Amino acid sequence: MRVYNGSMKRLIQISVLAGILVGLPVGAQTLVEVQLVTATALKLDSQIRLPSGSYRAVGQGVERLVAKVRGREGYGRWEAYTAKGIARNLRNAYVHQVANAFAVAGYLLGEQKTFQVGQERHTRYVFESMDGRRALLYVIEAPDVLVWLVGWSS
């Protein structure tokens, strides 16, 4: 049996504490001034189900995200979402699931455009329901985060 002196015990305690602090998540730095809330469906159309790992972004930072949306005129009541964990790393499959959720809820894809903005890839999807409602799904794929915004026609 090994006996440690006081300084060795202190070093072990500091190492464990440092390990715990490093492992704590840093909240919403990439989304700047937003809070993340677990989401399972869109707020304004609950028929559109979201994959697990989805979080709704709320707060002042959402307006800055909306300002990045190309062609946002005519759309309002914005909802912002992000993916964390494995979902973030599987960007293409995740975006495909979100787009399919629109189709399942009765929204048909009318337009899709992708373009590069610096290090971010932006994709714009315009969906229309049979009763004429339109939704804009705007996906921002950055190296460290996946964000999508949904705007509803005014």
CORGI-V322985 format. One line per field, one symbol per residue. ss: DSSP state (H for helix, E for strand, C for the rest). phi: phi as a letter, one per 20 degrees, with the letter a starting at -180 (. if undefined). A space follows every 10 residues. Layout:
ss: ???
phi: ???
This chain:
ss: CCCCCHHHHH HHHHHHHHHH HHHCCCCCCC CCCCEEEECC ECCCCCCCEC CCCEEEEECC HHHHHHHCCC CCCCEEEEEE EEECCHHHHC HHHHHHHHHH HHHHCCEEEE EEEEEEECCE EEEEEEEEEC CCCEEEEEEE EECCEEEEEE EEEC
phi: .edefgffff ffffffffff fffffeflff ellcddcgcd bffebffeed ffneceecpf ffffffffff mefncblfcd cbdcmfgffd gfffffffff ffffeneefd bbccbecmee ddcddddcef enfdcddcdd ddgdbccccc ddfe
